[in-house]
Amino acid sequence: MKFADLIPVFAGTGFTFFMTMAGAAMVFLLGKQMKQQLLKAFMGFAGGVMIAASVWSLLLPAIEEAGRQGKSGVIPAGGGFLLGSLFFLLVDYVLQKLHAQKMRAAELKAESAGRHRLSKKMTMLFLAVTLHNIPEGMAVGMAFAMAAQTSGAAGVTLVSAIALAVGIGIQNFPEGAAIALPLRQENLSRRKAFFYGALSGIVEPIAGILTVLAAGSIQSMLPWMLSFAAGAMIYVVVEELIPEAHVEAGVKIGTIGALVGFLAMMVLDVALG
């Protein structure tokens, strides 16, 4: 892999990271107190975009890539999706165990128990967004790796990679805001809230660049890794984003946000892919 091949990767993953930072920067524009409805709309929109991205930008390309390799796309698409889901299920289980132990320790100090519960909630949100940014970065890196290694249709593949980077960047904006704004509401300074919101996206350039560097030796694994990322993203949507978007019964703003996000990402993928 030549350095010139890494330039589009730097640009693509850098854009997704920049959009996370832009979302986190909302703490400098909005007041300390923010309506919960807007936060739910952010969560729903991010979930809708991630679902659409999992289908059009990850699972379908995984099946197509397996076909180009002369293999059936069912096994890598289904198997990778299952592995990605199970992996994040295991991560979620471990995190819950660790936080349960900390909660038991905090119960011994009644005065700090409330603050610890608050910290636990925000820690889980931060980890969820950060962890799912890893497969997103891998997906962007994978797309540009395919663009660099596919002959004949390189231009089309590059357009698909750009569409994926743009789509993920768009959904990273509400994610950065969804972390930074609640932190600001919990009396964290604007600078610290922005820092943690932006920090959740730094893993995307790292994962994307590492994936591209290894693309030459993992060409046959591309379908599996794309579908693995899809499984991980869907798990995060179902486990974290959808519940957060529907905290109160009867409130539909999260559902509307999810539908708008799904439609936006679908149109983006179909139009540019």
N, C-alpha and C positions, 0 to 999 in steps of 0.2 A: 504494500500500500504506500503510494507516494504522498508526499506532503500536499501536493496540489489536490489530491483526492479528498483530503481532510478539510479543505477550505469550505465546500458546501456544508459539511457537517458542522463546522464551527458556526456557520451562519444560521443553519436550521435550528440546532439545539440552543444557540445563543438567543435566537428569537423567542423560543418557548420560555427560556429563563427570563428574558426581558419582560414578557407578558405577565409572568408571575410577579415580578418586581412592580410592574405597573399596577396590578391589582392590589398589592400590599400598600402601594403609595396612596391608596384611597384614604388612609388614616390621616393624611395631611390635608385632605379636602373636605371630609365629612366631619360632623361633630362627634363628640364622644359618645353620645347616646344615639343609637341607630335602631330604626324599627326592625323588629324581628321578621316582619313580612319580607323585607328586602333581603335579609340574610337567607331566608328560606328560598326565595326566588333564585339567589346565587347558587345555592346547593342543588336545587332542581335543575337549573340550566346546565351546571357542570355534569350532573348525572345523565341528562339527555344526550349531551355531546359525547360523553364517554361510551354510552351504549351504541350510538351510531358509529363512532370511531372503531369500536371493537368489531363491528360487522364489516363495514366497507373498507376500513384501513388496515385491519389486522386479519380477520378470519378469511375473507374472500381472497386477499393477496396470498395468504398461506396456502389455500387450496390451489390457486393458480400457479404458484411457485412449485408445489409438489407435482402438478401436471407437467410443467416444463422439465422436471427431472425424471419424467416417465413413471411417476408413482401415483397411487391413489391419494386424493386429498383428504379422505375421510379419517384415516388413522392419525396423521399428524395434526389435523385440525381438531378432532375430538380429543385425542390424547393430550396434546399440548394445552388445550383449554382446561381439561380436567386437572392436569398437573399444576397449572397456574392457580386455579381455584383452591386446590388442596394446599398449595404452598402458603397462600395468604390466610387460609383457615388455620394452619399451624402457627403462623406468625401472630395472628389475632389471639389464639389460645394462650401462647406464651406471654404475650403482653398483658392479657387479663390476669394471668397467674401472678405476674410480677407486681401489677398494681394492687391486686388483692392483698398480697403480703405487706405492701406499704400502707394500705388502708388499715390493716390490723394493728400495725405499729403506731399509726396516727391516732387510733382510738384511745391509746393510753394517754394522749395529751388532748383533752377535750377542747382546749382553747384553739389549737391549730387544726382540729379535725375539719372544720368548715373550709378553711383555706386549702387544705390538702385535697378535699373533694373537688374543689374548683380547679386546682392545678391538674388533677387527674383527667378531668374532662377535656381541658385544653391540650394536654399532652397527647391524649388519644387522637384528637382531631389533627394535631400537627403530625403525628406519626403516620396516620392513615393517608393524609395527602402526600407526605414525603415518600412513603413506601410505594404508593401507586405511581409516583412520578418516575420511579426507576424503570418499570416496563414501558412507560411513555417515552422516556429517553432512548431506551433500547429500540422501540418501534421506529422512532425518527432515524436513529443511526442505521437500523436495518434497511429502511427505505432507501437511504442514500447509498448504502452498501450495494443494494440491488441495482441502483442506477449506475454505479461505477462498474459493476461486473456484468451487466446485461448488454450484449452487443446487438446492434440492429435497431432495437426499440428503446435505446437509452434515453432519447428525448421524452418519450411518453412516460417512462419510469421516473424520470427526474420531475416531471410535472406532478406525478402522483406523490412523490416524496415531499415536494413543496406544499401540496395540498394538505398532506398529513401534518406537516410542521405548522402550517397556518391554523388548521383545525385544533390541534392540541394547544397552540399558543392562545387561541381564542378562549378555550375552556380553562386555561391556566389563569386568566384574568380574574374570574370570580373565585377561583380557589385561593389565590393570594389574598384577595379581599376577605374571604371567608375565614381565614386564619387571623389576619392582622386586625380586622375590625372588632371581633369579640375580645381579643387581647387588650385592645384599647379601652373597651368597656369595663375591663377588669382592673382599671387603674394603672395599666402599664403605660410607660411613656410612648409618645408617637414614634420615636426613633427605635425603641426596642420592639414595638409591635411590628413596625416595618421590617426590621431585621429578621425576625422570626418568620414572617410571611414570605420574604424573599428567600430565606435559607431553605425553605421547603422545596424550592425549585432548582437548587444548585446541582442536585443529583442528576438532572436530565442531561446537561452537557457532558458530565462525567460518564454516565452510562452510555450515551450515544457515541462518544468518541471511542471508548473502549470496545464497544461492539463493532464499530467500523474497522478498528485496528485488527480485530480478530476475524473479520468477515472472510478473509481469504481461506481460513482453515475451518470455517463453520458454514460453508455454502449449503451443504446438505442438511444442516440443522435449521436453516431459515424458516421453513414452514412450522417446525415445532416451536421455535422461539417467538414467532409472530402470534401463534395461537396461545402460547403460554402467557404472553402479555395481555391478550384478550381476556383470558380466564381471570387473571389478576385484576384487571380493570372492572370486569363485571362484578367480581366479589366485593370490591370496594364500593361500587355503586349500591349494591343491594344491602350491604352491611352497614355502611356509614352515611352515604349521601341521601338515599331515600328516607331513612328514618329521621335524619336531621331536617329534611325538607317537610316532614309531616309530623312535627312534634304535637301540634294541637289538632284534635279531631274537627272536621268540618272546614278546615282551611285548605283552599285549592291552589294557592299561589305557587306552592312547590310543584304541583302537578303541571300547572301551566308553564312554569319555567322549564320543566323537563321536556315537555312537548316542543316548546320553542327551540330548546337546545338540540334536541334530536333532529328536528326539521332543518335547522341551520347547518348542522354538520353533514347531514345527508345531502343537502343541496350542494354544499361545498365540495364534498367528495365526488359526487356524480358530475358536477359541472367542470371541475378541474382534473378529475382522474380519467 
